[in-house]
Amino acid sequence: MVYASISDALRELVLLRDKGGTISKSPERITILSNGQPYYYVEVTCKDGCRYVIEAVGREAIKLMEESKKLPSPE
């Protein structure tokens, strides 16, 4: 499936899918790679047990982190 942005992909997995995904893992902050680029990832687990990992580098990493902080995650 193709998404317009990384934020759209994350929202689709967490909010729109009938499987009811939740963010199961996401770092507190962005990692800086050896080449100086920011890196971030989010793991989403759906009710059926499927897990998805969304990874991003550069500006998309910042967008992914910001979006993941807006969405519900398990406490």
N, C-alpha and C positions, 0 to 999 in steps of 0.2 A: 504494500500500500504506500502511496506517496502523499506526503503532507506538505502544506505550504510553509510551515516553519516547525522548529523543534518544539515550540510551545504548543502548537496544535497537536502534535503527536502525543505529548504528555497529557494534555487535557482529554484527548480521545481515550487514552488508556484508563485514566482515573475517573472521568466524569461521564462520558458518553457510552462506553461499552456496557452491554447488558451483563457482562461478567462481573462488574463491580470491582474494579481494581483499586488498590491502595498503594501509596508510596511505602515500600517496605525498607528501603535503605537510601539514604542520601547524606553526603558529608556535610558538616557544619560550614565549611568554607571551600573555596576554590583552591585547587592545587596548581602550582606553577610548574610547567614542564621544563626540562633542561634547555629547551630552545626559547624559553621565555614566554611561551603561550599559556594562557589559562586553560584549565581542563576541569570538567565537572561531569558527574554521572548521576543518574537516578535509577533505582530498581523499583519496578512496579510488579506487585503480585496480585493476580486475579483470583476470584473466588474458586475457580476450577483448578487452581494450583499452578497455572502457567506464570512464568516470570519473564519480564522483559527488562532489558537494560538500555537506557538511552544515554549516549555519550556525546559530549560536545567539546569543541576546542575553539579558542578565540572568543569573539563577541557572542557567539552562540552559547558558549559555556556560561557566560554571565546571564544571558537571557534564561537559560535552563534553570540556573540556581534561583533566580528571582521568581520564576513561575512555580517552581517546586515549593517555595516557601508560602505561596498563596493557597496551595491546594491542601486538602485534608490528609493527614498522615496518622498512623496508629499511635496512640499514647501508651 
